[in-house]
Amino acid sequence: MASGSKRSQREARRRQAQAKARRNKVLIWSGVGVVALALISFLVFRPLPEELADVESFANIGQDHLEIGEDPPIYNSSPASSGDHASVPAQCGIYISEVTDQVQVHNLEHGTVVIQYQPDLEPDEIVLLQVYARSKSSHILLAPRADLSDPVVLTSWTRMLRLPSADIETIDLYYDRFAFTGPEVGVPCPFAVDESL
């Protein structure tokens, strides 16, 4: 009888230890979840730095691929910041000719920041932009664009910032905040083209 009682006590202690271990796991994973949620909330909802106060937001007007020969949609921003687009994005890097909206929107979908400048921008500012673009290993595209309303325009998925000059500090803040934020984040876009050399 005594051995049965001891066995019952051991079994009861074992069950209590298992229950305690389960409670501890739940508490630990709950804590991890709360911390992760707080971090994500901070990253998504943190206030923009003053230099990014003029970032414009546009509605997402789609992200389907255009059929070969199909006309692009009427985009809701210029340069385009979302919408149906070419089935193949541009390689990331530096271009000396324009990249069409329907191509660059595919890049934006993958989290690329596109920097465009008026072709008559001062040559030393263009060089600054090129040097900056080369400093990024991925998800950056630099190209001229004749129809820009401002000397330099940055776009990312559904976002745009117009600048009066090649303000590298502000461009870097924009890149840090909005690169890798498209709906298909995780698609590689290494810096692979430099037509300026």
Beta strands, then each sheet from edge to edge (+ up, - down):
strand 1: 56-57
strand 2: 92-94
strand 3: 113-117
strand 4: 140-144
strand 5: 152-156
strand 6: 159-163
strand 7: 191-194
sheet 1: 1+ 6- 5+ 3- 4- 2- 7-
end
